[in-house]
Amino acid sequence: MAKLLLLLLVGGALYWWWRKPAPRQTKPRVKPTENMVRCAHCGVHLPQSEAVSGTGVWFCSALHHDEFSARQ
């Protein structure tokens, strides 16, 4: 009987030692918000960091900036 109890204790200790730790509850990372701007040439909306700025207006590409400037 003592051998069985000892075997159960050793088995329980080994199980406790080898088991994987519970995954931690982490908050999802939130990306900072960014202003969206509208291309003055084609009207597409894009993040301000990806836009090309003109004289008070925004463009989705340098090509649209050049075409818009040529029309002015």
mmJSON file of the N, C-alpha and C atoms, coordinates in Angstrom:
{"data_MODEL":{"atom_site":{
"group_PDB":["ATOM","ATOM","ATOM","ATOM","ATOM","ATOM","ATOM","ATOM","ATOM","ATOM","ATOM","ATOM","ATOM","ATOM","ATOM","ATOM","ATOM","ATOM","ATOM","ATOM","ATOM","ATOM","ATOM","ATOM","ATOM","ATOM","ATOM","ATOM","ATOM","ATOM","ATOM","ATOM","ATOM","ATOM","ATOM","ATOM","ATOM","ATOM","ATOM","ATOM","ATOM","ATOM","ATOM","ATOM","ATOM","ATOM","ATOM","ATOM","ATOM","ATOM","ATOM","ATOM","ATOM","ATOM","ATOM","ATOM","ATOM","ATOM","ATOM","ATOM","ATOM","ATOM","ATOM","ATOM","ATOM","ATOM","ATOM","ATOM","ATOM","ATOM","ATOM","ATOM","ATOM","ATOM","ATOM","ATOM","ATOM","ATOM","ATOM","ATOM","ATOM","ATOM","ATOM","ATOM","ATOM","ATOM","ATOM","ATOM","ATOM","ATOM","ATOM","ATOM","ATOM","ATOM","ATOM","ATOM","ATOM","ATOM","ATOM","ATOM","ATOM","ATOM","ATOM","ATOM","ATOM","ATOM","ATOM","ATOM","ATOM","ATOM","ATOM","ATOM","ATOM","ATOM","ATOM","ATOM","ATOM","ATOM","ATOM","ATOM","ATOM","ATOM","ATOM","ATOM","ATOM","ATOM","ATOM","ATOM","ATOM","ATOM","ATOM","ATOM","ATOM","ATOM","ATOM","ATOM","ATOM","ATOM","ATOM","ATOM","ATOM","ATOM","ATOM","ATOM","ATOM","ATOM","ATOM","ATOM","ATOM","ATOM","ATOM","ATOM","ATOM","ATOM","ATOM","ATOM","ATOM","ATOM","ATOM","ATOM","ATOM","ATOM","ATOM","ATOM","ATOM","ATOM","ATOM","ATOM","ATOM","ATOM","ATOM","ATOM","ATOM","ATOM","ATOM","ATOM","ATOM","ATOM","ATOM","ATOM","ATOM","ATOM","ATOM","ATOM","ATOM","ATOM","ATOM","ATOM","ATOM","ATOM","ATOM","ATOM","ATOM","ATOM","ATOM","ATOM","ATOM","ATOM","ATOM","ATOM","ATOM","ATOM","ATOM","ATOM","ATOM","ATOM","ATOM","ATOM","ATOM","ATOM","ATOM","ATOM","ATOM","ATOM","ATOM","ATOM"],
"id":[1,2,3,4,5,6,7,8,9,10,11,12,13,14,15,16,17,18,19,20,21,22,23,24,25,26,27,28,29,30,31,32,33,34,35,36,37,38,39,40,41,42,43,44,45,46,47,48,49,50,51,52,53,54,55,56,57,58,59,60,61,62,63,64,65,66,67,68,69,70,71,72,73,74,75,76,77,78,79,80,81,82,83,84,85,86,87,88,89,90,91,92,93,94,95,96,97,98,99,100,101,102,103,104,105,106,107,108,109,110,111,112,113,114,115,116,117,118,119,120,121,122,123,124,125,126,127,128,129,130,131,132,133,134,135,136,137,138,139,140,141,142,143,144,145,146,147,148,149,150,151,152,153,154,155,156,157,158,159,160,161,162,163,164,165,166,167,168,169,170,171,172,173,174,175,176,177,178,179,180,181,182,183,184,185,186,187,188,189,190,191,192,193,194,195,196,197,198,199,200,201,202,203,204,205,206,207,208,209,210,211,212,213,214,215,216],
"type_symbol":["N","C","C","N","C","C","N","C","C","N","C","C","N","C","C","N","C","C","N","C","C","N","C","C","N","C","C","N","C","C","N","C","C","N","C","C","N","C","C","N","C","C","N","C","C","N","C","C","N","C","C","N","C","C","N","C","C","N","C","C","N","C","C","N","C","C","N","C","C","N","C","C","N","C","C","N","C","C","N","C","C","N","C","C","N","C","C","N","C","C","N","C","C","N","C","C","N","C","C","N","C","C","N","C","C","N","C","C","N","C","C","N","C","C","N","C","C","N","C","C","N","C","C","N","C","C","N","C","C","N","C","C","N","C","C","N","C","C","N","C","C","N","C","C","N","C","C","N","C","C","N","C","C","N","C","C","N","C","C","N","C","C","N","C","C","N","C","C","N","C","C","N","C","C","N","C","C","N","C","C","N","C","C","N","C","C","N","C","C","N","C","C","N","C","C","N","C","C","N","C","C","N","C","C","N","C","C","N","C","C","N","C","C","N","C","C"],
"label_atom_id":["N","CA","C","N","CA","C","N","CA","C","N","CA","C","N","CA","C","N","CA","C","N","CA","C","N","CA","C","N","CA","C","N","CA","C","N","CA","C","N","CA","C","N","CA","C","N","CA","C","N","CA","C","N","CA","C","N","CA","C","N","CA","C","N","CA","C","N","CA","C","N","CA","C","N","CA","C","N","CA","C","N","CA","C","N","CA","C","N","CA","C","N","CA","C","N","CA","C","N","CA","C","N","CA","C","N","CA","C","N","CA","C","N","CA","C","N","CA","C","N","CA","C","N","CA","C","N","CA","C","N","CA","C","N","CA","C","N","CA","C","N","CA","C","N","CA","C","N","CA","C","N","CA","C","N","CA","C","N","CA","C","N","CA","C","N","CA","C","N","CA","C","N","CA","C","N","CA","C","N","CA","C","N","CA","C","N","CA","C","N","CA","C","N","CA","C","N","CA","C","N","CA","C","N","CA","C","N","CA","C","N","CA","C","N","CA","C","N","CA","C","N","CA","C","N","CA","C","N","CA","C","N","CA","C","N","CA","C","N","CA","C","N","CA","C","N","CA","C","N","CA","C"],
"label_alt_id":[null,null,null,null,null,null,null,null,null,null,null,null,null,null,null,null,null,null,null,null,null,null,null,null,null,null,null,null,null,null,null,null,null,null,null,null,null,null,null,null,null,null,null,null,null,null,null,null,null,null,null,null,null,null,null,null,null,null,null,null,null,null,null,null,null,null,null,null,null,null,null,null,null,null,null,null,null,null,null,null,null,null,null,null,null,null,null,null,null,null,null,null,null,null,null,null,null,null,null,null,null,null,null,null,null,null,null,null,null,null,null,null,null,null,null,null,null,null,null,null,null,null,null,null,null,null,null,null,null,null,null,null,null,null,null,null,null,null,null,null,null,null,null,null,null,null,null,null,null,null,null,null,null,null,null,null,null,null,null,null,null,null,null,null,null,null,null,null,null,null,null,null,null,null,null,null,null,null,null,null,null,null,null,null,null,null,null,null,null,null,null,null,null,null,null,null,null,null,null,null,null,null,null,null,null,null,null,null,null,null,null,null,null,null,null,null],
"label_comp_id":["MET","MET","MET","ALA","ALA","ALA","LYS","LYS","LYS","LEU","LEU","LEU","LEU","LEU","LEU","LEU","LEU","LEU","LEU","LEU","LEU","LEU","LEU","LEU","LEU","LEU","LEU","VAL","VAL","VAL","GLY","GLY","GLY","GLY","GLY","GLY","ALA","ALA","ALA","LEU","LEU","LEU","TYR","TYR","TYR","TRP","TRP","TRP","TRP","TRP","TRP","TRP","TRP","TRP","ARG","ARG","ARG","LYS","LYS","LYS","PRO","PRO","PRO","ALA","ALA","ALA","PRO","PRO","PRO","ARG","ARG","ARG","GLN","GLN","GLN","THR","THR","THR","LYS","LYS","LYS","PRO","PRO","PRO","ARG","ARG","ARG","VAL","VAL","VAL","LYS","LYS","LYS","PRO","PRO","PRO","THR","THR","THR","GLU","GLU","GLU","ASN","ASN","ASN","MET","MET","MET","VAL","VAL","VAL","ARG","ARG","ARG","CYS","CYS","CYS","ALA","ALA","ALA","HIS","HIS","HIS","CYS","CYS","CYS","GLY","GLY","GLY","VAL","VAL","VAL","HIS","HIS","HIS","LEU","LEU","LEU","PRO","PRO","PRO","GLN","GLN","GLN","SER","SER","SER","GLU","GLU","GLU","ALA","ALA","ALA","VAL","VAL","VAL","SER","SER","SER","GLY","GLY","GLY","THR","THR","THR","GLY","GLY","GLY","VAL","VAL","VAL","TRP","TRP","TRP","PHE","PHE","PHE","CYS","CYS","CYS","SER","SER","SER","ALA","ALA","ALA","LEU","LEU","LEU","HIS","HIS","HIS","HIS","HIS","HIS","ASP","ASP","ASP","GLU","GLU","GLU","PHE","PHE","PHE","SER","SER","SER","ALA","ALA","ALA","ARG","ARG","ARG","GLN","GLN","GLN"],
"label_asym_id":["A","A","A","A","A","A","A","A","A","A","A","A","A","A","A","A","A","A","A","A","A","A","A","A","A","A","A","A","A","A","A","A","A","A","A","A","A","A","A","A","A","A","A","A","A","A","A","A","A","A","A","A","A","A","A","A","A","A","A","A","A","A","A","A","A","A","A","A","A","A","A","A","A","A","A","A","A","A","A","A","A","A","A","A","A","A","A","A","A","A","A","A","A","A","A","A","A","A","A","A","A","A","A","A","A","A","A","A","A","A","A","A","A","A","A","A","A","A","A","A","A","A","A","A","A","A","A","A","A","A","A","A","A","A","A","A","A","A","A","A","A","A","A","A","A","A","A","A","A","A","A","A","A","A","A","A","A","A","A","A","A","A","A","A","A","A","A","A","A","A","A","A","A","A","A","A","A","A","A","A","A","A","A","A","A","A","A","A","A","A","A","A","A","A","A","A","A","A","A","A","A","A","A","A","A","A","A","A","A","A","A","A","A","A","A","A"],
"label_entity_id":["1","1","1","1","1","1","1","1","1","1","1","1","1","1","1","1","1","1","1","1","1","1","1","1","1","1","1","1","1","1","1","1","1","1","1","1","1","1","1","1","1","1","1","1","1","1","1","1","1","1","1","1","1","1","1","1","1","1","1","1","1","1","1","1","1","1","1","1","1","1","1","1","1","1","1","1","1","1","1","1","1","1","1","1","1","1","1","1","1","1","1","1","1","1","1","1","1","1","1","1","1","1","1","1","1","1","1","1","1","1","1","1","1","1","1","1","1","1","1","1","1","1","1","1","1","1","1","1","1","1","1","1","1","1","1","1","1","1","1","1","1","1","1","1","1","1","1","1","1","1","1","1","1","1","1","1","1","1","1","1","1","1","1","1","1","1","1","1","1","1","1","1","1","1","1","1","1","1","1","1","1","1","1","1","1","1","1","1","1","1","1","1","1","1","1","1","1","1","1","1","1","1","1","1","1","1","1","1","1","1","1","1","1","1","1","1"],
"label_seq_id":[1,1,1,2,2,2,3,3,3,4,4,4,5,5,5,6,6,6,7,7,7,8,8,8,9,9,9,10,10,10,11,11,11,12,12,12,13,13,13,14,14,14,15,15,15,16,16,16,17,17,17,18,18,18,19,19,19,20,20,20,21,21,21,22,22,22,23,23,23,24,24,24,25,25,25,26,26,26,27,27,27,28,28,28,29,29,29,30,30,30,31,31,31,32,32,32,33,33,33,34,34,34,35,35,35,36,36,36,37,37,37,38,38,38,39,39,39,40,40,40,41,41,41,42,42,42,43,43,43,44,44,44,45,45,45,46,46,46,47,47,47,48,48,48,49,49,49,50,50,50,51,51,51,52,52,52,53,53,53,54,54,54,55,55,55,56,56,56,57,57,57,58,58,58,59,59,59,60,60,60,61,61,61,62,62,62,63,63,63,64,64,64,65,65,65,66,66,66,67,67,67,68,68,68,69,69,69,70,70,70,71,71,71,72,72,72],
"pdbx_PDB_ins_code":[null,null,null,null,null,null,null,null,null,null,null,null,null,null,null,null,null,null,null,null,null,null,null,null,null,null,null,null,null,null,null,null,null,null,null,null,null,null,null,null,null,null,null,null,null,null,null,null,null,null,null,null,null,null,null,null,null,null,null,null,null,null,null,null,null,null,null,null,null,null,null,null,null,null,null,null,null,null,null,null,null,null,null,null,null,null,null,null,null,null,null,null,null,null,null,null,null,null,null,null,null,null,null,null,null,null,null,null,null,null,null,null,null,null,null,null,null,null,null,null,null,null,null,null,null,null,null,null,null,null,null,null,null,null,null,null,null,null,null,null,null,null,null,null,null,null,null,null,null,null,null,null,null,null,null,null,null,null,null,null,null,null,null,null,null,null,null,null,null,null,null,null,null,null,null,null,null,null,null,null,null,null,null,null,null,null,null,null,null,null,null,null,null,null,null,null,null,null,null,null,null,null,null,null,null,null,null,null,null,null,null,null,null,null,null,null],
"Cartn_x":[0.822,0.0,0.869,1.953,2.847,3.535,3.844,4.48,3.526,2.25,1.252,1.1,1.043,0.933,2.17,3.349,4.583,4.608,4.16,4.109,3.152,1.998,1.046,1.618,2.307,2.914,3.999,4.845,5.899,5.279,4.277,3.593,2.924,2.272,1.638,2.657,3.79,4.839,5.419,5.638,6.157,5.154,3.895,2.86,2.836,2.87,2.83,4.057,5.215,6.45,6.497,5.962,6.037,4.892,3.833,2.685,3.046,2.364,2.621,1.98,2.651,2.029,0.83,-0.137,-1.342,-0.974,-1.571,-1.265,-1.741,-0.929,-1.271,-2.292,-3.171,-4.166,-3.504,-3.273,-2.662,-3.656,-3.547,-4.416,-3.895,-4.797,-4.337,-3.721,-2.684,-2.035,-2.924,-3.099,-3.937,-3.022,-3.216,-2.422,-2.927,-2.025,-2.471,-3.269,-4.269,-5.099,-4.344,-4.733,-4.06,-5.106,-4.847,-5.765,-5.789,-6.989,-7.158,-7.373,-6.763,-6.905,-7.408,-7.959,-8.535,-7.637,-7.352,-6.556,-7.367,-6.766,-7.462,-7.654,-6.925,-7.019,-8.051,-7.945,-8.82,-9.848,-9.69,-10.679,-10.487,-9.437,-9.217,-8.76,-9.197,-8.79,-7.609,-6.627,-5.442,-4.893,-4.07,-3.475,-2.583,-2.6,-1.84,-0.342,0.158,1.588,2.004,1.063,1.367,1.063,0.469,0.042,1.171,1.048,1.971,1.25,1.886,1.205,1.509,0.481,0.624,0.383,-0.054,-0.337,-1.718,-1.768,-3.028,-3.892,-3.459,-4.22,-3.303,-3.912,-3.17,-3.381,-2.386,-2.447,-2.0,-2.49,-2.131,-0.796,-0.311,0.983,1.58,2.865,3.542,3.002,2.594,2.027,0.754,-0.126,-1.356,-1.048,-0.024,0.38,0.82,1.63,2.123,0.988,0.067,-1.063,-1.972,-2.193,-3.037,-2.371,-1.058,-0.323,-0.316,-0.258,-0.247,-1.585,-2.676,-4.004,-4.23,-3.517,-3.739,-3.104],
"Cartn_y":[-1.191,0.0,1.26,1.237,2.393,2.613,1.505,1.635,2.293,1.942,2.53,4.022,4.382,5.789,6.569,5.994,6.636,6.783,5.758,5.807,6.9,7.023,8.074,9.459,9.603,10.897,11.278,10.326,10.59,10.889,10.123,10.363,11.731,12.098,13.419,14.543,14.35,15.369,15.519,14.4,14.464,15.122,14.801,15.419,16.929,17.339,18.759,19.475,18.817,19.426,19.523,18.538,18.509,19.207,19.483,20.078,21.465,21.883,23.185,24.263,25.377,26.464,27.015,27.489,28.038,29.295,29.467,30.678,31.92,32.941,34.175,34.958,35.602,36.457,37.796,38.071,39.335,40.15,41.439,42.321,42.389,42.383,42.504,43.886,43.925,45.202,46.018,47.262,48.165,49.094,49.109,50.0,51.432,52.396,53.784,54.198,55.011,55.456,56.485,56.591,57.508,58.217,59.465,60.233,59.663,59.622,59.198,60.455,60.49,61.631,61.137,62.07,61.736,62.298,61.471,61.914,62.942,64.099,65.162,64.815,63.849,63.482,62.373,61.265,60.113,59.862,60.466,60.331,59.151,58.373,57.222,57.713,57.021,57.359,56.482,57.087,56.359,57.0,56.252,56.827,58.019,59.016,60.235,59.958,58.951,58.642,58.093,57.552,57.007,57.996,59.139,60.103,61.063,61.643,62.672,63.997,64.941,66.215,67.202,67.958,69.027,70.344,71.338,72.64,72.597,72.076,72.004,70.81,69.965,68.771,67.554,66.369,65.111,64.27,63.438,62.573,61.17,60.163,58.776,58.402,59.196,58.899,60.186,60.126,61.28,61.543,60.487,60.643,61.483,61.197,61.976,63.409,63.601,64.962,65.736,65.096,65.757,66.042,65.095,65.299,66.408,66.453,67.497,68.861,68.917,70.182,70.66,69.736,70.1,70.698,70.266,70.79,72.173,72.515,73.789,74.916],
"Cartn_z":[0.0,0.0,0.0,0.748,0.814,-0.531,-1.233,-2.545,-3.542,-3.483,-4.37,-4.093,-2.831,-2.451,-2.91,-2.726,-3.164,-4.684,-5.401,-6.856,-7.328,-6.678,-7.032,-6.751,-5.645,-5.318,-6.327,-6.68,-7.662,-9.023,-9.42,-10.695,-10.723,-9.631,-9.553,-9.611,-8.93,-8.954,-10.355,-11.034,-12.4,-13.344,-13.202,-14.035,-13.802,-12.548,-12.215,-12.778,-12.747,-13.21,-14.739,-15.459,-16.917,-17.634,-16.941,-17.631,-18.154,-19.197,-19.802,-18.935,-18.798,-18.04,-18.813,-18.09,-18.712,-19.5,-20.671,-21.441,-20.693,-20.754,-20.053,-20.854,-20.146,-20.771,-21.082,-22.349,-22.736,-23.543,-23.414,-24.179,-25.613,-26.585,-27.971,-28.194,-28.992,-29.279,-30.201,-29.834,-30.614,-31.4,-32.69,-33.524,-33.326,-33.308,-33.171,-34.406,-34.18,-35.297,-36.123,-37.371,-38.281,-39.127,-39.441,-40.274,-41.685,-42.256,-43.635,-44.475,-45.638,-46.538,-47.888,-48.66,-49.961,-51.055,-52.045,-53.189,-53.975,-54.246,-54.97,-56.441,-56.955,-58.372,-58.604,-57.859,-58.131,-57.029,-55.864,-54.801,-53.868,-54.044,-53.171,-51.797,-50.749,-49.386,-48.986,-48.312,-47.879,-46.61,-45.853,-44.646,-45.001,-44.142,-44.399,-44.531,-43.815,-43.883,-45.248,-46.013,-47.338,-48.457,-48.12,-49.121,-49.483,-50.679,-51.153,-50.983,-50.299,-50.053,-51.165,-51.485,-52.465,-51.754,-52.466,-51.859,-51.218,-50.016,-49.279,-49.63,-50.54,-50.916,-50.843,-50.882,-50.76,-52.007,-52.31,-53.486,-53.111,-53.859,-53.576,-54.198,-55.156,-55.787,-56.341,-56.64,-57.237,-58.641,-59.336,-60.676,-60.624,-59.667,-59.545,-59.127,-58.32,-57.94,-59.183,-60.028,-61.238,-62.216,-62.403,-63.311,-62.807,-61.511,-60.929,-61.09,-60.867,-60.999,-62.449,-63.403,-64.823,-65.249,-64.636,-64.976,-64.381,-63.341,-62.652,-63.37],
"occupancy":[1.0,1.0,1.0,1.0,1.0,1.0,1.0,1.0,1.0,1.0,1.0,1.0,1.0,1.0,1.0,1.0,1.0,1.0,1.0,1.0,1.0,1.0,1.0,1.0,1.0,1.0,1.0,1.0,1.0,1.0,1.0,1.0,1.0,1.0,1.0,1.0,1.0,1.0,1.0,1.0,1.0,1.0,1.0,1.0,1.0,1.0,1.0,1.0,1.0,1.0,1.0,1.0,1.0,1.0,1.0,1.0,1.0,1.0,1.0,1.0,1.0,1.0,1.0,1.0,1.0,1.0,1.0,1.0,1.0,1.0,1.0,1.0,1.0,1.0,1.0,1.0,1.0,1.0,1.0,1.0,1.0,1.0,1.0,1.0,1.0,1.0,1.0,1.0,1.0,1.0,1.0,1.0,1.0,1.0,1.0,1.0,1.0,1.0,1.0,1.0,1.0,1.0,1.0,1.0,1.0,1.0,1.0,1.0,1.0,1.0,1.0,1.0,1.0,1.0,1.0,1.0,1.0,1.0,1.0,1.0,1.0,1.0,1.0,1.0,1.0,1.0,1.0,1.0,1.0,1.0,1.0,1.0,1.0,1.0,1.0,1.0,1.0,1.0,1.0,1.0,1.0,1.0,1.0,1.0,1.0,1.0,1.0,1.0,1.0,1.0,1.0,1.0,1.0,1.0,1.0,1.0,1.0,1.0,1.0,1.0,1.0,1.0,1.0,1.0,1.0,1.0,1.0,1.0,1.0,1.0,1.0,1.0,1.0,1.0,1.0,1.0,1.0,1.0,1.0,1.0,1.0,1.0,1.0,1.0,1.0,1.0,1.0,1.0,1.0,1.0,1.0,1.0,1.0,1.0,1.0,1.0,1.0,1.0,1.0,1.0,1.0,1.0,1.0,1.0,1.0,1.0,1.0,1.0,1.0,1.0,1.0,1.0,1.0,1.0,1.0,1.0],
"B_iso_or_equiv":[0.0,0.0,0.0,0.0,0.0,0.0,0.0,0.0,0.0,0.0,0.0,0.0,0.0,0.0,0.0,0.0,0.0,0.0,0.0,0.0,0.0,0.0,0.0,0.0,0.0,0.0,0.0,0.0,0.0,0.0,0.0,0.0,0.0,0.0,0.0,0.0,0.0,0.0,0.0,0.0,0.0,0.0,0.0,0.0,0.0,0.0,0.0,0.0,0.0,0.0,0.0,0.0,0.0,0.0,0.0,0.0,0.0,0.0,0.0,0.0,0.0,0.0,0.0,0.0,0.0,0.0,0.0,0.0,0.0,0.0,0.0,0.0,0.0,0.0,0.0,0.0,0.0,0.0,0.0,0.0,0.0,0.0,0.0,0.0,0.0,0.0,0.0,0.0,0.0,0.0,0.0,0.0,0.0,0.0,0.0,0.0,0.0,0.0,0.0,0.0,0.0,0.0,0.0,0.0,0.0,0.0,0.0,0.0,0.0,0.0,0.0,0.0,0.0,0.0,0.0,0.0,0.0,0.0,0.0,0.0,0.0,0.0,0.0,0.0,0.0,0.0,0.0,0.0,0.0,0.0,0.0,0.0,0.0,0.0,0.0,0.0,0.0,0.0,0.0,0.0,0.0,0.0,0.0,0.0,0.0,0.0,0.0,0.0,0.0,0.0,0.0,0.0,0.0,0.0,0.0,0.0,0.0,0.0,0.0,0.0,0.0,0.0,0.0,0.0,0.0,0.0,0.0,0.0,0.0,0.0,0.0,0.0,0.0,0.0,0.0,0.0,0.0,0.0,0.0,0.0,0.0,0.0,0.0,0.0,0.0,0.0,0.0,0.0,0.0,0.0,0.0,0.0,0.0,0.0,0.0,0.0,0.0,0.0,0.0,0.0,0.0,0.0,0.0,0.0,0.0,0.0,0.0,0.0,0.0,0.0,0.0,0.0,0.0,0.0,0.0,0.0],
"pdbx_formal_charge":[null,null,null,null,null,null,null,null,null,null,null,null,null,null,null,null,null,null,null,null,null,null,null,null,null,null,null,null,null,null,null,null,null,null,null,null,null,null,null,null,null,null,null,null,null,null,null,null,null,null,null,null,null,null,null,null,null,null,null,null,null,null,null,null,null,null,null,null,null,null,null,null,null,null,null,null,null,null,null,null,null,null,null,null,null,null,null,null,null,null,null,null,null,null,null,null,null,null,null,null,null,null,null,null,null,null,null,null,null,null,null,null,null,null,null,null,null,null,null,null,null,null,null,null,null,null,null,null,null,null,null,null,null,null,null,null,null,null,null,null,null,null,null,null,null,null,null,null,null,null,null,null,null,null,null,null,null,null,null,null,null,null,null,null,null,null,null,null,null,null,null,null,null,null,null,null,null,null,null,null,null,null,null,null,null,null,null,null,null,null,null,null,null,null,null,null,null,null,null,null,null,null,null,null,null,null,null,null,null,null,null,null,null,null,null,null],
"auth_seq_id":[1,1,1,2,2,2,3,3,3,4,4,4,5,5,5,6,6,6,7,7,7,8,8,8,9,9,9,10,10,10,11,11,11,12,12,12,13,13,13,14,14,14,15,15,15,16,16,16,17,17,17,18,18,18,19,19,19,20,20,20,21,21,21,22,22,22,23,23,23,24,24,24,25,25,25,26,26,26,27,27,27,28,28,28,29,29,29,30,30,30,31,31,31,32,32,32,33,33,33,34,34,34,35,35,35,36,36,36,37,37,37,38,38,38,39,39,39,40,40,40,41,41,41,42,42,42,43,43,43,44,44,44,45,45,45,46,46,46,47,47,47,48,48,48,49,49,49,50,50,50,51,51,51,52,52,52,53,53,53,54,54,54,55,55,55,56,56,56,57,57,57,58,58,58,59,59,59,60,60,60,61,61,61,62,62,62,63,63,63,64,64,64,65,65,65,66,66,66,67,67,67,68,68,68,69,69,69,70,70,70,71,71,71,72,72,72],
"auth_comp_id":["MET","MET","MET","ALA","ALA","ALA","LYS","LYS","LYS","LEU","LEU","LEU","LEU","LEU","LEU","LEU","LEU","LEU","LEU","LEU","LEU","LEU","LEU","LEU","LEU","LEU","LEU","VAL","VAL","VAL","GLY","GLY","GLY","GLY","GLY","GLY","ALA","ALA","ALA","LEU","LEU","LEU","TYR","TYR","TYR","TRP","TRP","TRP","TRP","TRP","TRP","TRP","TRP","TRP","ARG","ARG","ARG","LYS","LYS","LYS","PRO","PRO","PRO","ALA","ALA","ALA","PRO","PRO","PRO","ARG","ARG","ARG","GLN","GLN","GLN","THR","THR","THR","LYS","LYS","LYS","PRO","PRO","PRO","ARG","ARG","ARG","VAL","VAL","VAL","LYS","LYS","LYS","PRO","PRO","PRO","THR","THR","THR","GLU","GLU","GLU","ASN","ASN","ASN","MET","MET","MET","VAL","VAL","VAL","ARG","ARG","ARG","CYS","CYS","CYS","ALA","ALA","ALA","HIS","HIS","HIS","CYS","CYS","CYS","GLY","GLY","GLY","VAL","VAL","VAL","HIS","HIS","HIS","LEU","LEU","LEU","PRO","PRO","PRO","GLN","GLN","GLN","SER","SER","SER","GLU","GLU","GLU","ALA","ALA","ALA","VAL","VAL","VAL","SER","SER","SER","GLY","GLY","GLY","THR","THR","THR","GLY","GLY","GLY","VAL","VAL","VAL","TRP","TRP","TRP","PHE","PHE","PHE","CYS","CYS","CYS","SER","SER","SER","ALA","ALA","ALA","LEU","LEU","LEU","HIS","HIS","HIS","HIS","HIS","HIS","ASP","ASP","ASP","GLU","GLU","GLU","PHE","PHE","PHE","SER","SER","SER","ALA","ALA","ALA","ARG","ARG","ARG","GLN","GLN","GLN"],
"auth_asym_id":["A","A","A","A","A","A","A","A","A","A","A","A","A","A","A","A","A","A","A","A","A","A","A","A","A","A","A","A","A","A","A","A","A","A","A","A","A","A","A","A","A","A","A","A","A","A","A","A","A","A","A","A","A","A","A","A","A","A","A","A","A","A","A","A","A","A","A","A","A","A","A","A","A","A","A","A","A","A","A","A","A","A","A","A","A","A","A","A","A","A","A","A","A","A","A","A","A","A","A","A","A","A","A","A","A","A","A","A","A","A","A","A","A","A","A","A","A","A","A","A","A","A","A","A","A","A","A","A","A","A","A","A","A","A","A","A","A","A","A","A","A","A","A","A","A","A","A","A","A","A","A","A","A","A","A","A","A","A","A","A","A","A","A","A","A","A","A","A","A","A","A","A","A","A","A","A","A","A","A","A","A","A","A","A","A","A","A","A","A","A","A","A","A","A","A","A","A","A","A","A","A","A","A","A","A","A","A","A","A","A","A","A","A","A","A","A"],
"auth_atom_id":["N","CA","C","N","CA","C","N","CA","C","N","CA","C","N","CA","C","N","CA","C","N","CA","C","N","CA","C","N","CA","C","N","CA","C","N","CA","C","N","CA","C","N","CA","C","N","CA","C","N","CA","C","N","CA","C","N","CA","C","N","CA","C","N","CA","C","N","CA","C","N","CA","C","N","CA","C","N","CA","C","N","CA","C","N","CA","C","N","CA","C","N","CA","C","N","CA","C","N","CA","C","N","CA","C","N","CA","C","N","CA","C","N","CA","C","N","CA","C","N","CA","C","N","CA","C","N","CA","C","N","CA","C","N","CA","C","N","CA","C","N","CA","C","N","CA","C","N","CA","C","N","CA","C","N","CA","C","N","CA","C","N","CA","C","N","CA","C","N","CA","C","N","CA","C","N","CA","C","N","CA","C","N","CA","C","N","CA","C","N","CA","C","N","CA","C","N","CA","C","N","CA","C","N","CA","C","N","CA","C","N","CA","C","N","CA","C","N","CA","C","N","CA","C","N","CA","C","N","CA","C","N","CA","C","N","CA","C","N","CA","C","N","CA","C","N","CA","C","N","CA","C"],
"pdbx_PDB_model_num":[1,1,1,1,1,1,1,1,1,1,1,1,1,1,1,1,1,1,1,1,1,1,1,1,1,1,1,1,1,1,1,1,1,1,1,1,1,1,1,1,1,1,1,1,1,1,1,1,1,1,1,1,1,1,1,1,1,1,1,1,1,1,1,1,1,1,1,1,1,1,1,1,1,1,1,1,1,1,1,1,1,1,1,1,1,1,1,1,1,1,1,1,1,1,1,1,1,1,1,1,1,1,1,1,1,1,1,1,1,1,1,1,1,1,1,1,1,1,1,1,1,1,1,1,1,1,1,1,1,1,1,1,1,1,1,1,1,1,1,1,1,1,1,1,1,1,1,1,1,1,1,1,1,1,1,1,1,1,1,1,1,1,1,1,1,1,1,1,1,1,1,1,1,1,1,1,1,1,1,1,1,1,1,1,1,1,1,1,1,1,1,1,1,1,1,1,1,1,1,1,1,1,1,1,1,1,1,1,1,1,1,1,1,1,1,1]
}}}
